[in-house]
């Protein structure tokens, strides 16, 4: 079995790779070549934490994966990462377990890649201002995903902790992002200026007022992944002319803001415009005018992890990266 740690993955596999591999797996999903059983979530209320177990298989490519990811939001106070995970990759032609990969960076990367793909189809072509609400671990690759597909000129950072927002901006600089960034105290000011809004929080209440969205805005919501979580409000949902989701089955079970909007009778899952894969294969149109408000909701699915794990494994074997072990 090949074991590849996070640093090795980060030096081998980037956003461009992830967007390419996620795009291919979305096409495979539309062609019904992906098996994706529903994930299992175990919650640990005493720690406000959760563990997710996510299996999937690429039926034609003959590879399968299981990701185990834990999310413990109080870990940073003890010097540990909030999100930790591993992916077990298996050869589906003979059952051999071929690789164990660190999944923390890959989880962030594949989620950012999904937002990048959604942004490419749904945001205005000349979008220049990106608002980032929440500057925690998941937010960084969300920014990289948007930067990969749009000519962003200003990034507006919003976090309750201003120092964390400033550190986030400095981290962007450290990896070579030269786009001007500003730290704002008021979320309203950021949203009113933004062409694209990225939300990556664990909020249980909406993080901005949908009335503040300007015409033509696009929103990526990736942080709330359990029914009690809400990042966007009902106003955003009802103002959006197109709501695209990463995986409809998962969103129906886990996207708290959409579940709540339906329970209030103000919206219905029948109004979902489509899954992101249908944009990729051209089954539905992306943005059709400069004024429509669009919303991409992502809760994650195991086949996205399978896509990037498969890609990392191929590059690691090619570049002779990682450690072979007997188990």
C-alpha positions in Angstrom: 0.0 0.0 0.0 1.2 3.5 -0.9 0.9 6.1 1.9 0.9 9.7 0.9 1.0 12.5 3.5 -0.4 16.0 3.2 2.8 17.8 2.3 3.5 15.3 -0.4 0.0 15.8 -1.8 0.3 19.6 -1.7 3.5 19.5 -3.6 2.1 17.1 -6.2 -1.5 18.1 -6.8 -3.1 21.5 -7.2 -6.4 23.3 -8.0 -5.9 22.9 -11.8 -5.6 19.1 -11.3 -8.6 19.0 -9.0 -10.9 21.0 -11.4 -9.9 18.7 -14.2 -10.5 15.5 -12.2 -13.7 16.7 -10.6 -15.0 17.7 -14.1 -14.3 14.1 -15.3 -16.1 12.5 -12.4 -19.1 14.7 -12.8 -19.3 13.5 -16.4 -19.0 9.9 -15.2 -21.8 10.5 -12.6 -24.1 11.8 -15.4 -23.3 8.7 -17.4 -24.3 6.5 -14.4 -20.8 5.2 -13.9 -20.5 6.1 -10.2 -21.8 4.2 -7.2 -22.3 6.6 -4.3 -24.0 5.1 -1.2 -25.3 7.7 1.3 -22.6 8.8 3.8 -22.9 8.0 7.5 -22.5 10.9 10.0 -21.8 10.4 13.7 -22.1 13.4 15.9 -20.3 14.1 19.2 -22.5 16.8 20.8 -20.2 17.2 23.8 -17.5 18.5 21.4 -19.9 20.1 18.8 -18.1 17.7 16.4 -18.8 15.1 13.9 -17.3 12.2 11.9 -18.3 11.4 8.3 -17.8 8.0 6.6 -18.1 8.3 2.8 -17.8 5.3 0.4 -17.9 5.5 -3.4 -16.8 3.6 -6.6 -16.0 4.4 -10.2 -17.6 1.4 -11.9 -15.8 1.7 -15.2 -12.5 2.9 -13.9 -12.5 0.0 -11.4 -11.5 1.9 -8.4 -13.2 2.5 -5.0 -12.7 4.7 -2.0 -13.8 5.3 1.5 -13.1 8.7 3.2 -13.2 9.1 6.9 -13.2 12.8 8.0 -13.6 14.3 11.4 -14.6 17.9 12.1 -13.8 19.1 15.6 -14.2 22.9 15.7 -12.5 23.4 19.1 -9.3 21.6 18.1 -7.3 24.8 17.2 -7.4 25.8 20.9 -5.4 22.5 21.6 -3.1 22.9 18.6 -4.9 20.4 16.4 -6.5 20.9 13.1 -10.3 21.3 12.9 -10.7 18.9 10.0 -8.7 15.6 9.8 -9.2 12.8 7.3 -7.9 9.9 5.4 -8.9 8.2 2.1 -8.5 4.5 1.5 -8.2 3.8 -2.2 -8.9 0.3 -3.5 -8.5 -1.5 -6.8 -12.0 -2.6 -7.7 -10.8 -5.2 -10.2 -9.1 -7.4 -7.5 -10.0 -5.9 -4.1 -6.4 -4.8 -3.3 -6.1 -1.7 -1.1 -3.6 0.3 -3.0 -3.3 3.6 -1.2 -3.9 5.6 2.0 -4.0 9.3 1.5 -4.3 12.2 3.9 -7.7 13.8 3.1 -7.7 17.1 4.9 -6.1 19.2 2.1 -7.9 17.1 -0.5 -11.3 17.7 1.1 -10.6 21.5 1.0 -9.3 21.2 -2.5 -12.1 19.2 -4.1 -14.7 21.5 -2.4 -12.9 24.6 -3.8 -12.7 22.9 -7.2 -16.5 22.4 -7.1 -17.0 26.1 -6.3 -14.6 27.0 -9.1 -16.6 24.9 -11.6 -19.9 26.3 -10.4 -18.5 29.8 -10.6 -17.3 29.2 -14.1 -20.8 28.4 -15.3 -22.9 30.7 -13.0 -21.0 33.9 -12.2 -20.7 36.8 -14.6 -17.8 36.5 -17.0 -16.4 39.9 -15.9 -16.9 39.3 -12.1 -14.1 41.3 -10.3 -15.1 41.5 -6.6 -15.1 38.4 -4.4 -16.5 38.6 -0.8 -15.3 35.8 1.5 -17.5 35.3 4.6 -15.6 33.1 7.0 -11.8 32.8 6.8 -11.4 29.4 8.4 -9.7 26.3 7.0 -12.2 25.5 4.3 -12.3 29.1 2.9 -8.8 29.2 1.4 -9.2 26.7 -1.4 -12.6 28.3 -2.1 -10.8 31.5 -3.0 -8.3 29.6 -5.2 -11.2 27.9 -7.0 -12.8 31.2 -7.9 -9.4 32.7 -8.9 -8.9 29.8 -11.3 -11.9 30.8 -13.4 -12.6 34.6 -13.0 -10.4 37.8 -13.3 -10.9 38.8 -9.7 -9.4 42.2 -8.8 -10.5 42.7 -5.2 -11.1 40.2 -2.4 -13.2 41.4 0.6 -12.5 39.3 3.8 -15.1 39.1 6.6 -14.6 37.3 9.9 -15.7 38.0 13.4 -12.0 37.8 14.4 -10.3 40.5 12.3 -6.8 39.1 13.0 -7.8 35.8 11.5 -9.1 37.7 8.4 -5.8 39.5 8.1 -3.8 36.3 8.5 -5.9 34.8 5.7 -5.0 37.7 3.5 -1.3 37.2 4.3 -1.6 33.5 3.5 -3.0 34.4 0.1 0.0 36.7 -0.5 2.4 33.9 0.7 1.2 31.5 -2.1 1.6 34.2 -4.7 -1.9 35.6 -5.0 -1.4 39.2 -6.0 -5.0 40.3 -5.9 -5.8 43.3 -3.6 -7.5 42.2 -0.4 -9.4 44.2 2.2 -10.5 43.2 5.7 -14.0 44.5 6.4 -15.8 44.6 9.7 -19.3 44.8 8.3 -20.6 41.9 6.2 -23.2 44.2 4.6 -20.5 46.3 3.0 -18.8 43.3 1.5 -22.0 41.7 0.1 -23.3 44.9 -1.4 -20.1 45.2 -3.4 -19.5 41.6 -4.4 -20.0 39.9 -7.7 -19.2 36.6 -6.1 -19.8 35.6 -2.4 -18.1 32.6 -0.9 -19.5 31.3 2.4 -17.5 28.6 4.3 -18.7 28.6 7.9 -20.4 26.4 10.4 -23.1 28.9 11.1 -26.5 28.0 12.4 -27.9 31.4 11.5 -27.6 33.1 8.1 -24.3 35.0 7.7 -25.7 37.8 5.5 -29.0 39.4 4.4 -30.1 38.3 1.0 -31.6 41.8 0.4 -28.0 43.1 0.2 -27.1 41.0 -2.8 -26.7 43.1 -5.9 -28.3 42.0 -9.2 -26.0 39.6 -11.0 -24.4 38.2 -7.9 -23.3 34.6 -7.5 -23.1 32.8 -4.1 -21.1 29.7 -3.3 -22.3 28.1 0.0 -20.2 25.2 1.2 -20.0 25.4 5.0 -23.3 24.2 6.3 -23.6 20.5 5.8 -26.0 19.4 8.5 -29.7 20.1 8.8 -29.4 22.5 11.8 -26.8 24.6 10.0 -27.8 27.7 7.9 -25.4 30.0 6.0 -27.8 31.8 3.7 -31.3 33.1 4.4 -34.6 32.4 2.8 -34.4 35.8 1.0 -31.3 34.6 -0.9 -33.0 31.4 -1.8 -36.1 33.0 -3.1 -34.2 35.8 -5.0 -32.0 33.2 -6.8 -33.2 32.5 -10.3 -30.9 29.4 -10.4 -30.0 27.2 -7.5 -27.5 24.5 -8.5 -26.4 21.8 -6.1 -23.5 19.4 -6.0 -25.5 16.3 -5.2 -29.3 16.5 -4.9 -29.7 13.5 -2.7 -27.2 14.8 -0.2 -28.5 18.3 -0.3 -32.1 17.1 0.5 -30.8 15.4 3.6 -28.2 17.8 4.8 -28.5 21.4 3.5 -30.2 23.1 6.4 -31.1 26.4 4.8 -32.8 24.7 1.9 -34.6 22.2 4.1 -35.8 25.0 6.3 -37.0 27.1 3.3 -39.1 24.1 2.1 -40.5 23.5 5.6 -41.6 27.1 5.8 -43.4 26.7 2.5 -41.4 29.4 0.8 -39.4 27.2 -1.5 -39.3 23.6 -2.7 -36.6 21.2 -3.8 -38.5 20.9 -7.0 -37.2 24.4 -7.8 -33.6 23.2 -7.8 -32.3 24.1 -11.3 -30.1 21.0 -11.4 -27.0 19.3 -10.3 -23.6 20.7 -11.2 -22.9 17.7 -13.4 -25.7 18.7 -15.7 -24.0 22.1 -16.3 -20.8 20.3 -17.1 -22.4 18.0 -19.7 -24.5 20.8 -21.2 -27.8 19.4 -20.1 -28.8 22.7 -18.6 -27.6 26.3 -19.2 -25.5 28.3 -16.9 -25.9 32.1 -16.5 -28.2 33.5 -19.1 -28.2 37.2 -18.3 -26.3 39.8 -16.3 -29.0 40.4 -13.7 -29.9 36.9 -12.4 -28.8 35.9 -8.9 -27.4 32.4 -8.7 -26.6 30.1 -5.8 -24.4 27.0 -5.7 -25.0 24.8 -2.7 -22.5 22.1 -1.8 -22.6 19.5 1.0 -20.0 17.2 -0.5 -20.2 13.6 -1.8 -17.8 10.7 -1.7 -17.2 10.5 -5.5 -15.6 13.9 -5.4 -13.1 12.5 -2.9 -12.7 9.5 -5.1 -11.9 11.7 -8.1 -9.0 13.6 -6.4 -7.7 10.5 -4.6 -7.5 8.7 -8.0 -5.7 11.7 -9.4 -3.2 11.9 -6.6 -2.4 8.2 -6.7 -1.7 8.4 -10.4 0.7 11.4 -10.0 2.3 9.9 -6.9 3.1 6.6 -8.8 4.4 8.6 -11.8 6.6 10.8 -9.7 7.6 8.1 -7.2 6.2 10.0 -4.2 4.9 8.4 -1.0 5.9 5.4 1.1 5.2 1.8 0.3 4.2 -0.2 3.4 2.9 -3.7 4.2 -0.3 -3.9 6.1 
